[in-house]
Amino acid sequence: MSFRMIASDFAIDLGTSNILVYEKGEGLIASEPCFLLLDENNTKVLAIGEEAKAMLGKTHEKIHIVRPIEGGVITDFNLTEALLNYFFKKVNGGFSFLQPRVVICVPSSITDIQARAVEDAALHAGSRDVILVDQTLAAAYGMELNPDEPRGIFMLNLGAGISEASVVSLNGIISTKSIAKAGDYIDEEITEFIRNKLGLEIGKNTAEEVKKNLISLKVSDKNNTMKVDGRDLETAMPKTVEIKSKDLVECAMPFANDICELIYEVLEKIPPEISSDVKKDGIFLTGGLTGLKGLSEYIADRTGLRVNISEDPLTDAIKGAGIILDNPDRFVKYRK
């Protein structure tokens, strides 16, 4: 067993679909799906991350796959602790005399009880100090927007389990609202559409591929096609169908309209001075669902506001968490 005096501090973006880990002095060191493979009694973890997700839809009755986080919120404390233990060991294998400080990104809408559950899971997993930071605020740091300044920044965080619109200033949330519709919701809509309209049953991984590669709100993409494999509902035989992008618009358009309504509701609650900042700077999109084709253009057209996206929206929050980890005093400056 290896031994070190001081463990490396690190940050975790604890998302519904993915977990990203940043190690102090090293940068981003891990990005894996938030899945665990369990035995039939839920007593033993058999696989975690990519290995577990690869088995999705392919398990037998004696093993099954779970996600311990839904909508950015812990639904199973013990499994989340097991998940955190796995990543703790990735960063600090062996024994350390001084345990690590950990920064963890959580949704702005998290309750005190839910936040305590995250903190307890991290402490039980082996951290000496836990700093919880709003995921949206961390993403603003990651996009180098300086949210510790007296300036309103409109952040729209589109993840897997939750979509959250927030306005931040001076390291605090001025106004925020979320809906339990995001990437997972669109996956379910795709699955239901293909099942009901085409008589084909597909798995979650296939739905994700369709979302990523075919769905688009752009008129210019309407004739894009993709072959989809699944099981014929009538014959139970393997079957392949070809789908056009225009056929799937109904799976994403209601979601896009809900996001615009979410933006309007947050804008209605902010002070005039903040409104001026938003008018000038526009909206900043972050999160994995930001890549949905045509969504940013649709939001800009509906709201009349400029939409800004970083080079890698999926890593905005973990980059920001890394900045906070390197200089926590900057983060707590206006939060004491």
VEXDREN-112320 format. One record per residue: residue in three letters; x negated, y, z negated of N, C-alpha, C, CB in turn. Coordinates in steps of 0.1 Angstrom, whole numbers, plus 5000, padded with zeros to 4 digits. Glycine has a CB too. Layout:
ALAXYZXYZXYZXYZ ...
***
This chain:
MET499149885000500050005000499150125000501050004988 SER499450225009498650345010499050434998498950415023 PHE498150524995498350624984497850754988497650574971 ARG498650864984498250994986498651084974498851055000 MET497951184972498251264960499451344962497051364957 ILE499551414974500651504977501351454990500251644979 ALA502651434990503451385001503651515011504751324997 SER503751485023504051595033505451635032503751545047 ASP505651775031506951825031507551815046506951975027 PHE508851805046509451785060510951835060509451645064 ALA511451845072512851895073513651795081512852035080 ILE514951795079515851695085517151775090516251585076 ASP517451755103518751795108519651675108518651855123 LEU520551675098521351555095522651565103521651545080 GLY522651525116523851545124524651415125523351575138 THR525851435130526851325131526251215141528151375136 SER525651265152525251175162523751145162525551225176 ASN522951245158521451225158520851285146520851295171 ILE519751235142518951285131517551325137518751185119 LEU517151445134515851495139515051525126515951615148 VAL513751495127512851515116511651605120512351385110 TYR511351705112510151795114509251775102510651945116 GLU507951745105506951735094506051855094506051605096 LYS505851915082505052035081503652005086505052075066 GLY503252095095501952085101501851995113500952035090 GLU502951925116502951825127504051865137503151685122 GLY505151925133506251955142507251845143505651985156 LEU508051835154509051735155508451595156509951765167 ILE508751505147508151375148509151265150507451345135 ALA510451285149511451185151512751245156511651105139 SER513451165165514751205169515451075172514751305182 GLU516451035164517050905166518550915163516450795156 PRO519350825170520750825167521050785153521450715176 CYS522150835148522550815134523450695133523350945128 PHE522850575135523550455135522850355126523750395149 LEU523550265119523050155111523650025115523150185096 LEU522949925116523449785118523449715104522649705128 LEU524649665100524849605087525249455089525849685079 ASP524949385078525449245078526949245075524649165067 GLU527549125075528949115073529549165060529448975075 ASN528649165049529049205036528649355033528349115026 ASN528149425043527749565041526649575030528949655038 THR525849475028524849485017523449495022525049355009 LYS523249475035521849475040521849555053521349335042 VAL520849645054520649725067519749645076520149865064 LEU520149605087519449525096518649605107520349425103 ALA519149715110518549805120519049945119518749755135 ILE518250045123518550185122518150255134517850245109 GLY518950355138518550445149518750385163517150485147 GLU517750405172517850355185518150215186516550395193 GLU517450135177517649985178519049955175516749925167 ALA519750025165521149995162522050035173521450065148 LYS521850155178522750205189522750125201522350355192 ALA521550065204521449975216522349855215519949935218 MET522749815203523649705201525149745200523249635188 LEU525449865202526749915201527649845211526850065203 GLY528749785206529649715215529149575219529849785227 LYS528049525213527549395217527349305204526149415224 THR527849345193527649265181528749165179527749365168 HIS528349055171529348955168529948985154528648815168 GLU530848895149531648925138530848935125532748825136 LYS529648875125528848875112527948995111527948755112 ILE527949085120527249215119528049325125525749205126 HIS527849445121528549555127527849685125529949575121 ILE528149785134527449915134528350025128527049945149 VAL527650105120528450215114527650345115528650185099 ARG528350455113527750585112528150645098528150685124 PRO527250675090527550725076527850865075526450695067 ILE527850935087528051085087529151105098526751165090 GLU530251175094531251205104531551355102532551125101 GLY531551425114531851575113530751645105533151595108 GLY529551595105528451655098528551635083528451805100 VAL529551555078529751525064529551385060531151575060 ILE528851355049528651225044529951155041527651225032 THR530151035047531350955044530950835035532050915056 ASP529650795035529150685027527850725021529050555036 PHE527850745008526650795001525550695002526950824986 ASN525750564999524750464999524050445012525350334994 LEU524850445023524350425036523550555041525450405046 THR523950675037523150795040521850785032523950915036 GLU521850745020520650725012519650625019520950674998 ALA520250515025519350425032518850485044520250295035 LEU519650565051519150635063518050735060520350705070 LEU518250805049517150905045515950835041517750995034 ASN516050715034514950635030514050595042515350515022 TYR514750555052514050515065513250625070515150475075 PHE513750755071513050865076511950915066513950975080 PHE512250905053511250945043509950855045511850925029 LYS510150725048509050635049508350665062509450495049 LYS509050715072508350755085507350865083509450795095 VAL507750955074506951075072505851035061507751195067 ASN506250975050505350945039505350805035505651035027 GLY504650725043504550575039503750555027503950495051 GLY504050455019503250435007503750514995501750455009 PHE502750534985503150604973502450744972502650524961 SER503150844967502650974965502851014951503351074975 PHE501851084945501951134932502951254931500551184927 LEU502851344941503851454942504751434954503051594943 GLN506051414951506951384961507251514970508351334955 PRO507851494982507951604992509151704989508151555005 ARG508951824993510051914994510751895008509552064992 VAL512051895008512851865020513851975023513551725019 VAL513852025035514952115040515852035048514252235049 ILE517152045045518251965052519252065058518851865043 CYS519552045071520552125077521952065075520252135093 VAL522952145071524252105069525252205076524652095053 PRO526552165079527452255085527852375076528752185089 SER528152485082528452605074529752575066528652725083 SER530652495071531952465065531852365054532952425075 ILE530752315050530552205041531052255027529152155040 THR531752165019532252205006531152184996533452125002 ASP531352234984530352214973530152074970530752294961 ILE531251994970531151854966530351774977532551794965 GLN530651814990529951745001528451785001530551785014 ALA528151914998526751954997526051884986526652104995 ARG526751864975526051794964525751644967527051794951 ALA526651584975526451454980525151444989527651394988 VAL524951534998523751545006522551554997523851655016 GLU522651654988521451674979521151554970521751804970 ASP522151494965521951374957521251264965523251324950 ALA521751244977521251134986519751164988522051124999 ALA519351284991517951324993517051304981517851464998 LEU517651334969516851324957516651174954517651394945 HIS517751094956517650954953516650884963518950884954 ALA516550944975515650884985514150914982516050934999 GLY513951014973512551044969512051184971511650954977 SER512851284972512351424973512251484960513251504983 ARG511351584958511251654945512051774945509751684942 ASP512351834957513151954958513851954971512152084957 VAL515151994971515951994983516452134986517151894982 ILE516252184998516752315002517852285013515652405007 LEU519052315010520152305020520252435028521452255013 VAL520352425041520452545049521552525059519152575056 ASP522452625061523452615071522852575085524252745073 GLN523352475091522852435104522852545115523652315110 THR523852625114523952745123522852845121525352805123 LEU522652875108521552965104520252915108521652995089 ALA519952785106518752725110518552735125518652575106 ALA519652715133519552725147519152865152520852675154 ALA519652965144519353105147517853125145520153205139 TYR517253075135515853075133515153005144515453015119 GLY515652885148514952815158514952885172515652675160 MET516052965174516053045187515353175185517553065190 GLU514653195174513853315172514753445172512753325182 LEU515953435166516853545166516753635153518253495167 ASN515853595144515653675131516953705124514953805135 PRO517653595119518853615112518753675098519553475110 ASP517453695094517253765081517353915082515953725075 GLU517553965094517654115096519154155096517054145110 PRO519354285093520754345092521354355106520754475085 ARG521654245112522254245126523154125128521054235137 GLY524254145133525254035135524853945147526654085137 ILE524753815145524453715155525653615156523153645152 PHE526253605168527353515169526753375174528453575179 MET526853275166526353145169527553045172525453095158 LEU527452975182528452865185527752735186529152895199 ASN527952655176527252525174528152415178526752505159 LEU527852345189528652235195527952105193528952265210 GLY528352025184527651905181528451775186527451885166 ALA528351665178529051545181530351535174528251425178 GLY530451575161531651555153532351685150531351495141 ILE531651805152532251925148531752045157531951955133 SER532652135160532352255167532552375157533152275180 GLU531552455156531552565146531052695152530652525134 ALA531952795150531552935154531353015141532752995162 SER530153085141529753155129529053285133528853075120 VAL529253395125528453515127527553525115529453635128 VAL526253535117525353545106524653675106524253435107 SER524153715094523453845092522853835078524353965093 LEU521553885077520853885064520853745057521553995055 ASN520653645065520653505060521953455053519553495049 GLY523053515058524353475052525353465064524853575042 ILE526453395060527553375070528553485068528153235069 ILE528753575078529753675077531153625079529453785088 SER531353535089532553475092532353335099533453565101 THR533153235096532953105102534253035103531853025095 LYS534352945113535452865115535052745123536652935122 SER535552625120535252505127536452425131534252425119 ILE536252335141537352245144536652105146538052285158 ALA537451995143536851865143537051805157537651775133 LYS536551885167536551845181535151885186537651905189 ALA534451785192533151805198532851695208532051825187 GLY531551655208531151545217531951415216529751525216 ASP532151375203532851245201534251255206532851215186 TYR534851375205536251395209536351375224536751535205 ILE535351435232535351425246535151275250534351515253 ASP534251205243534051065246535350985245532951005236 GLU536051015235537350945233538350975244537950975219 GLU538351105248539251145259538851075272539251295261 ILE537551065275537150995287537550845286535551005288 THR537350785275537650645273539150615275537250595259 GLU540050705270541450695271541850715286542150785262 PHE541250815292541650845306541350725315540850975311 ILE540150675314539750555322540550435319538250525320 ARG540950425307541750305303543150315309541850295287 ASN543750435307545150455310545350475325545750575303 LYS544450555332544650585346544050485355544050715348 LEU542950415351542250325360542250185355540750375361 GLY542850155344542950015339541649955336543649935349 LEU540650035332539349985329538950025314538250045339 GLU538449925307538049945293536449965293538449835284 ILE536050075287534550105287534150125272534250225295 GLY532850115270532350135256531850275254531150045254 LYS531450305241531050445238529850485245530850445223 ASN528850405247527650445254527950475269526650325254 THR528850405275529250435289530050565289530150325294 ALA530850595279531650725279530650835278532650725267 GLU529550825270528550925268527850955281527550885257 GLU527550845289526850865302527750935311526550725307 VAL529050905311530050985320530051125316531450915319 LYS530151155303530151295298528951365302530251295283 LYS527751305301526551375304526251395319525351285298 ASN526651295327526251295341527351335351525751165345 LEU528651325347529751355357530651465353530551225358 ILE531151475341532051575337531551715339532551565322 SER532251805346531851935349533152025350530951945362 LEU532952155345534052245347533752345359534152335334 LYS532752315366532352385378533152335390530852385381 VAL533752425397534552385409533552325420535252515416 SER532352375420531352325430530952175428530152415430 ASP531252125416530951995412532051895414530351985398 LYS533251945418534451865418534351725425535551945423 ASN533551725436533451595444532251505440533351635458 ASN531551545429530551455424531151325420529751525412 THR530451215422530951085419529951005411531351005432 MET530550905404529750815395530450675395529550875381 LYS529650565396530150435394530150395379529350335403 VAL531250345374531450315360531750165359532450405353 ASP531050095350531249955348532049935335529949875347 GLY532949835335533749805323534449675325534749915320 ARG535549655317536349535318537749565323536449465304 ASP538149495333539549515339540549475328539649435352 LEU541449565325542449535315543449425319543249655311 GLU543649415332544649315337544049175338545249365350 THR542849165344542249035346541248995336541649035360 ALA540749095328539649075318538349045324540048955309 MET538249065337536949045345536149165345537248995359 PRO534849155347533949275348534449345361532449235349 LYS534349485360534849565372534149695372536349585371 THR533849745384533249875387534149965394531949855394 VAL534350085389535150185396534350305399536450225388 GLU534750385409534050505413534950625408533650515428 ILE534450715401535150825396534650955401535250825380 LYS535551055404535151185408535151285396535951235420 SER534351385396534251485386535651555384533251585389 LYS536351585395537551655394538651575387538051695408 ASP538551445387539551365380539451375365539351215385 LEU538251415360537951415346538051545339536651355343 VAL538451655347538451785342539451795330538951885353 GLU540551715331541551715320541051665307542751635324 CYS539851595307539251545295538551655288538351425298 ALA538151755295537251855289537951995288535951875296 MET538852025297539452155297540152195285540352165309 PRO541052105278541652145266540652185255542552035261 PHE539552105255538452135245537852275248537352025246 ALA537552305260537052435264537952555259536752445279 ASN539252535261540252635257540252645242541652605262 ASP540152535235540052535220538852615215540052395214 ILE537752595222536552665218536652815220535352615226 CYS537352855231537553005233538453055222538153025247 GLU539452985218540353025207539653035194541552935206 LEU538652945192537852945180537053075180536952825180 ILE536453115191535653235192536553355189535053245206 TYR537753365194538653475192538953485177539953465200 GLU539153375170539553385156538453435148539953245152 VAL537253395151536053445143535853595146534753365147 LEU536053635159535853775162536853865155535953795177 GLU538053815153539053895146538753925131540453825146 LYS537853855125537553865111536253945108537453735105 ILE535553985118534254055115534354205115533154005126 PRO533554275108533554425107533254485121532554475096 PRO533654605123533354675136531854685139533954815135 GLU531054715129529654725131529054595137528854755119 ILE529554475132529154345137529654325151529554235127 SER530854365153531454355167530554425177532854415167 SER530054535173529154605183527854525186528754745176 ASP527354455176526154375178526554255188525654315165 VAL527654195185528054085194528354125208529354015188 LYS528954245210529154305223527854325231529954435222 LYS526854365223525554395230524754265233524754475221 ASP524754165223523954055224524653925230523354015211 GLY525953925229526653805234526753695224526053755247 ILE527053575229527153455221525953365223528453375224 PHE525453295212524353205213524853065211523153245203 LEU524652985221525152845221523952755216525652795234 THR524352655208523352555203524052425201522652605190 GLY523252315199523852185197523852105210525252195192 GLY524051975208523951875219524951895230523951745214 LEU526151945227527251955237527152075245528551955230 THR526152165242525852285250525552245265524652355244 GLY525052125267524752075280525952035289523751965279 LEU527152045283528352005291528452105303529652015283 LYS528352055315528252135327529452225329528152045340 GLY529152355331530152455333530752515321531252395342 LEU530452465309531152515297530652655294530752415285 SER529352685294528852815291529452915301527352825291 GLU529552885313530152975323531653005320529952925337 TYR532352895316533752905313533952995301534352775311 ILE533152985291533253065279532953215282532253015268 ALA531953235290531553375294532753435302530353375302 ASP533353365311534453415319535653445311534853315330 ARG536053355301537153375293537053485282537553245285 THR535853505277535653595266535053735271534753535256 GLY534453735282533853855287532553885280534753965285 LEU531953785273530753805266529653725272530853765251 ARG528353775272527253705277527053575269525953785278 VAL526653465275526353345268524853305269527253225273 ASN524253295258522753265258522553125253522053365249 ILE521653055260521252915256519752905256521952815266 SER519152835246517752815246517352705255517352775231 GLU516052675257515552575265515952435261514052575267 ASP516052415248516452275242517352295231515152205238 PRO518652315233519652345223519752235212521052355229 LEU519352105216519452005206518452015195519251865213 THR517352085197516352095187516352235180514952075193 ASP517252325183517252465177517252455162518452545182 ALA518152375157518352365142517152315135519552285139 ILE516552205141515352145134514152235135515052005140 LYS514052305146512952405147513052515137512852465161 GLY514352555135514652665125514352605111516052715126 ALA514752485108514452425095512952415093515152285094 GLY512252385103510752385102510252525098510152345115 ILE510752625104510352765101510652795086511052865110 ILE511852755081512252775067511352695058513752735065 LEU510952575062510052485054508752555053509952355061 ASP508252615063506952685063506952805055506452715077 ASN508152875054508153005047509553015040507953125056 PRO509752935029511052935022511453065016511152825012 ASP510453145012510653275006511453375016509353345002 ARG511153355028511853445038513353405039511153425052 PHE513553275038514953225038515753275026514953075039 VAL515153275014515953305002515953454999515353224990 LYS515253535007515153675004516453745001514553745016 TYR517553715008518853785006519853685000519353845019 ARG519353574994520353474990520153444975520053344997 LYS519353514967519153494953520353544945517853554948 
***
